[in-house]
Amino acid sequence: MKGIYHHTRHPLYLGVTTFQFGLGILLGNLWISILAPVALAIVHFIAVRPEEGYLADRFGESYLRYKAEVRRYI
């Protein structure tokens, strides 16, 4: 396994959260940074959990092995 998916199963969500956190720091707006993990938590329950369930059903044992080897976020 190579690339970003070797380190995290959801690089897009992790990247957007990191961007939002950094943007809040850059703009000096504490609320943007504070809400970054809140937004990730919402995405986690609305998108990530259902997506992982679908992938487990679709790809079975190979996805479960991948899931055991690679962390969800960091």
VENCOR-V325833 format. One record per run of one state. SS is the DSSP state (helix for helix, strand for strand, loop for the rest). FROM is the first residue (numbers start at 1). LEN is the number of residues. If there is no record, write none. Layout:
ss = [SS	SS]
from = [FROM	FROM]
len = [LEN	LEN]
This chain:
ss = [loop	helix	loop	helix	loop	helix	loop	helix	loop]
from = [1	4	7	11	28	30	60	61	70]
len = [3	3	4	17	2	30	1	9	5]
